Amino acid sequence: MEEKDEETHRLAELKQYLSQKKEMLEEELEKLNSLISVVDDLLASKSFKTGIEVMKRAEEKTEAEAALQKLELVYKGTKVGEMEVYQTYAKVTPLPELKLSTVISPFEAFLVRKVLEPMRERDVERAAKNELRPDQMFSYDIIEEGGILKYIVVRNFRDRIRLKELANAMSWTFFTMASKKGSVQTGLEESYQA
């Protein structure tokens, strides 16, 4: 009986810790959003453009450079998007007609948590050991508009093996999301094999 009380006490402490940590992270997020707002205001006063406009313009300038490679994202014979590969980044775009929302499974549970985040975390660890410079670390941005996934930018994938892994994971994810929405007609007999 005493063991169960001790375990219950530990779980209660853990829950309290997690709640406090969550609160702290939410406060930090609020502060970061405020700082972004201040920076946007400063940028607007200096150049009459928001930070987002400046970033989009820089992105457009980079995209004006020719993509080194364009890949079709296909799963089970169905095209679900494309990947434009540049020198240091790739832009992955699902087919617009699929109208994929990031709340559709397996976007968050698989693509973000099992593919993108582990790649980012491995690079953070390597940078902490001075095996990588911070500007060489894998990163990604998920761009949505009106709740619909527009594109994903992945930076510093560094090698073709990683790029192929990303293309395969995204093809499967987009196909599965579209299937759940009814946007593609093919059934899902197979699951993604990493």
Secondary structure, 3 states (H helix, E strand, C coil): CHHHHHHHHHHHHHHHHHHHHHHHHHHHHHHHHHHHHHHHHHHHHHHCCCHHHHHHHHHHHHHHCCCCEEEEEEECCEEEEEEEECCCEEEEEECHHHCCCCCCCCHHHHHHHHHHHHHHHHHHHHHHCCCCCHHHCCEEEEEEECCEEEEEEEECCCCHHHHHHHHHHHHHHHHHHHHHHCCCCCCCCCCCCC
